[in-house]
Amino acid sequence: RFPPGYAVPPHYHPAAEHVTVVDGVLSLGMGADTNRGRLHVLRSGRSIVAPANMVHHASTTQGATLQISSRGPFQVTYVNRRDDPRL
């Protein structure tokens, strides 16, 4: 679950990621450029696949509940190391 105003900085995964919006609205962009004019807006029931190693980012203004699935080990690599909340 993403609370209102939440954003995930540009990152990628070693395997394809399938994202389904269960509730709310998610804005998803491909590439490291977070220009809001290039976002895909996904509403409840919609889904998208980010191919393996494709840099992408996400945000929500009102909040969203997502179902995320992938094959193999799931790993997140941030484009900018300082964006990694685990560090």
N, C-alpha and C positions, 0 to 999 in steps of 0.2 A: 504494500500500500504506500502510495506517495501522498504526502499531505499537500494542501494548497501551497503554491509557490516553490515546490521542490524542483530541483534541476540536477541532471546527471551530466557532468562534463564529457567532452569528446573522449571516447574509449573504443576498444575493440575486443573481440573474443577469437580464440583459435578455431571455433566451430560456428556454424550458422546459429542464429538466435531467432526464435519465433516468439513474437510478442502479441498477445491478445489483450485488448482493453475489456475488462469484465464490467467495470463501472467507471464513470467519469470521462474525462477527455485528456488525451496525451498528445503533445506535440513532439514529433520525432524528425530529426534532421540527419542526413548522411554527409559525412565529411567533417573535417575539423573546424570549418567555418560555422559559427553559431548564429549567423545572420537569420533573424526571425522570418524574413521574407521567403526563405527557402524551406520552411518546415512543412511536414505532412501532419495534418490534424486528424487524429484517430478518435472516434467516439465509441461508446459502448458497443461491443459486438464486432468491432473491426480488428483486423490483425495485419501484421507486416512481418517480413523476414529480412533480417540483416545478415547478408552473406558473411561467411568466415573472413576474418581480418578486415572487414569493412568498418572504417571509423564512423561512429554515429554518436548522437547525443539526444537527450530527451528532457522535457520539462512539462509541468502542468501548472496552470494558474488556479484551477479549482479543486485539484486532487484527483487521484485515479487509483483504481485497483487493477493490477495487471496479473496475467498468467504468462510466465516466461518459461520456455522450454528449449532444450538444446541436447545434442548428443555428445557423449564423452565428457571428460573433465571440463567443468565450467570455470573459466578464468577471465578476469577483467584486467585489461592493461590500459591505463590512462595515457593519452597522448602527452599531456603535461604532467610529469611526475608529481608536482606540487598539488595537483587535484586529487590525488589518491588519499582517501580518508583513513586508510590503514597505516599510513606512515606518520 
